[in-house]
Amino acid sequence: MAQALVETIFDVCYLIGVITAGIIMVTKGKANPLVKKFGMMAILLGGGDAFHLVPRMYALWTTGLEANASILGIGKLITSITMTVFYLILYYIWRERYGIQGRKGLTIVMWALTAIRIVLCRFPQNEWFDYNQPVLWGIWRNIPFAIMGIIIIVLFAQEVKKSNDKIFRFMPLAVILSFGFYIPVVLAGTVHPLLGMLMIPKTLAYVWVVLMGWQLYKQSQSLETAAA
């Protein structure tokens, strides 16, 4: 009961907060394409996670996680795909933020990794409908995802240092933390269910990314007010 209560409070606050922030950035940040992209990314993050977290909340308060394995598996599949697109959008945010031109090879790599990850997620060997899913396929489908994360970390780290970007200065750290909390769950979450609790700080790392976008939105609003 305690787990259900804590998770439900956290998940509800997270979903409402992230999706609301995303909607505000998309609708009120029209003058700034970068803010709009962050808004789309936040909505995608919250909307995708809702497919997994809402069924999880239901399962915790009713017949349990194992009895709801199928719907939870579908939710995890959808979340896996939306999180992949999340990083693709973040790549384009990097390009726009720092005025990156060219580098078509890098763009092709990011799109290829996105496609490979989504295709791997669709393989029936993932056994999404089972409660105890194969660890090996969890690793396979997360390899291109991890490579995308490493690329994003390196790209932002280079440009943040070069431009002394105060708003995005912690972007590499936030992405590092998100993967740092996520990898143990992928590798040993089935054997040690308590590792699943690491998904909470992993989620907070993504909230941190959204908050950087929100900071950019507030900055753009202040500049518009000053110019008016």
C-alpha positions in Angstrom: 0.0 0.0 0.0 2.8 2.4 0.9 4.5 1.8 -2.5 1.2 2.4 -4.3 0.7 5.6 -2.5 4.2 7.0 -3.0 4.3 6.0 -6.7 0.9 7.3 -7.4 1.6 10.7 -5.8 4.9 11.0 -7.7 3.6 9.8 -11.0 0.5 12.1 -11.0 2.6 15.1 -10.1 5.1 14.3 -12.7 2.7 13.7 -15.5 0.6 16.8 -14.8 3.6 19.0 -14.3 5.6 17.9 -17.4 2.6 17.8 -19.8 1.3 21.2 -18.5 4.8 22.8 -18.9 5.0 21.3 -22.4 1.6 22.7 -23.5 2.5 26.2 -22.1 5.8 26.2 -24.0 4.2 25.1 -27.3 1.3 27.6 -27.1 3.0 30.6 -25.5 6.5 30.1 -26.9 5.6 30.5 -30.5 8.0 33.3 -31.1 10.9 31.0 -30.1 11.2 27.8 -32.2 13.6 26.4 -29.6 11.1 26.8 -26.8 8.4 25.2 -29.0 10.6 22.2 -29.6 11.2 21.8 -25.8 7.4 22.0 -25.4 6.9 19.2 -27.9 9.6 17.2 -26.2 7.9 17.6 -22.8 4.5 16.6 -24.1 6.0 13.6 -25.8 7.8 12.7 -22.6 4.8 12.9 -20.4 2.4 11.5 -22.9 4.6 8.5 -23.6 5.2 7.8 -20.0 1.5 8.0 -19.3 1.0 4.8 -21.3 3.1 3.0 -18.8 2.6 4.9 -15.6 -1.2 5.0 -15.6 -1.6 1.2 -16.0 1.1 0.8 -13.4 -0.8 2.9 -10.9 -4.0 0.9 -11.7 -2.1 -2.4 -11.2 -0.6 -1.3 -7.9 -4.0 -0.4 -6.5 -5.8 -3.5 -7.8 -4.6 -7.0 -8.7 -0.9 -6.3 -8.9 1.8 -5.8 -11.5 2.1 -9.4 -12.6 -1.6 -9.8 -13.3 -1.5 -6.7 -15.5 1.7 -7.7 -17.4 0.1 -7.3 -20.9 -1.0 -3.7 -20.5 2.1 -2.8 -18.7 4.2 -4.3 -21.5 2.3 -2.3 -24.2 3.0 0.8 -22.1 6.7 0.1 -21.9 6.8 -0.5 -25.7 5.2 2.9 -26.3 7.4 4.6 -23.8 10.5 3.1 -25.4 9.6 4.5 -28.7 8.6 8.0 -27.4 11.8 8.3 -25.4 13.8 7.5 -28.6 12.1 10.3 -30.4 12.7 12.5 -27.3 16.4 12.2 -27.9 16.1 12.9 -31.6 14.3 16.1 -30.8 17.0 17.0 -28.3 19.6 16.5 -31.1 17.7 19.1 -33.2 17.6 21.4 -30.2 21.4 21.2 -30.0 21.7 22.1 -33.7 19.4 25.1 -33.3 20.8 26.3 -30.0 24.3 26.5 -31.3 23.7 27.3 -34.9 25.1 24.0 -36.2 25.3 23.8 -40.0 26.0 20.8 -42.1 27.2 17.6 -40.4 24.8 15.5 -42.4 26.6 12.4 -41.5 25.8 12.9 -37.8 22.2 13.6 -38.6 22.0 10.4 -40.6 23.5 8.5 -37.7 21.0 9.9 -35.3 18.1 9.0 -37.6 19.6 5.5 -38.2 19.9 4.8 -34.5 16.3 6.0 -33.9 15.1 3.6 -36.6 17.2 0.7 -35.4 16.0 1.2 -31.8 12.3 1.3 -32.9 12.7 -1.8 -35.1 14.4 -3.7 -32.2 11.5 -2.7 -29.9 9.0 -4.1 -32.3 10.6 -7.6 -32.4 8.4 -10.3 -30.8 11.4 -11.6 -28.9 11.0 -8.7 -26.5 8.0 -10.6 -25.1 6.4 -7.3 -24.0 3.3 -9.1 -22.8 5.2 -11.2 -20.3 5.9 -10.1 -16.8 9.5 -11.4 -16.8 10.9 -10.2 -20.1 14.2 -11.4 -21.6 17.1 -9.4 -20.2 19.1 -10.1 -23.4 16.6 -8.3 -25.6 16.4 -5.5 -23.1 20.1 -5.0 -23.7 19.9 -5.3 -27.5 17.2 -2.7 -27.9 18.9 -0.3 -25.5 22.3 -0.4 -27.3 21.3 2.1 -30.1 19.4 4.1 -27.4 22.6 4.3 -25.2 24.7 5.4 -28.3 22.2 8.2 -28.9 22.6 9.3 -25.3 26.4 9.2 -25.5 26.3 11.3 -28.7 24.0 13.9 -27.0 26.2 14.1 -23.9 29.3 14.7 -26.0 27.7 17.2 -28.3 26.2 19.3 -25.5 29.3 19.1 -23.4 31.4 20.5 -26.2 29.1 23.3 -27.1 28.2 24.3 -23.6 31.9 24.7 -22.7 32.6 26.6 -25.9 29.8 29.0 -25.6 29.6 29.2 -21.8 25.9 28.4 -22.0 24.5 28.9 -18.5 21.0 27.6 -19.2 22.2 24.3 -20.7 25.4 23.9 -18.7 24.0 20.9 -16.8 22.4 19.2 -19.8 25.2 16.6 -20.2 25.0 15.8 -16.5 21.2 15.3 -16.6 21.5 12.9 -19.5 24.3 11.0 -17.8 22.2 10.6 -14.7 19.2 9.5 -16.6 21.2 6.6 -18.2 23.1 6.0 -15.0 19.8 5.2 -13.1 18.3 3.4 -16.1 21.0 0.9 -17.0 20.9 -1.1 -13.7 17.2 -1.5 -14.1 17.7 -2.9 -17.7 20.5 -5.2 -16.6 19.2 -6.6 -13.3 15.7 -5.2 -12.7 14.1 -8.6 -13.3 16.3 -10.3 -10.8 16.2 -7.5 -8.2 12.8 -5.8 -8.5 13.8 -3.1 -5.9 16.1 -1.7 -8.6 12.9 -0.5 -10.3 12.9 2.3 -7.7 15.8 3.8 -9.7 13.2 4.8 -12.3 12.2 7.7 -10.0 15.5 9.5 -10.0 15.8 8.6 -13.7 12.5 10.4 -14.3 13.7 13.4 -12.2 16.7 13.7 -14.5 14.3 14.0 -17.5 12.3 16.6 -15.5 15.6 18.5 -15.1 16.0 18.5 -18.9 12.4 19.9 -19.2 13.2 22.5 -16.5 16.1 23.8 -18.6 13.7 24.3 -21.5 11.3 26.1 -19.1 14.2 28.4 -18.0 14.8 29.2 -21.7 11.0 29.9 -22.1 11.0 32.3 -19.1 14.1 34.0 -20.5 12.4 34.5 -23.8 9.3 35.8 -22.1 11.4 38.3 -20.2 13.1 39.5 -23.3 9.8 39.9 -25.1 8.4 42.0 -22.2 11.5 44.2 -22.1 11.3 44.8 -25.9 7.6 45.7 -25.7 
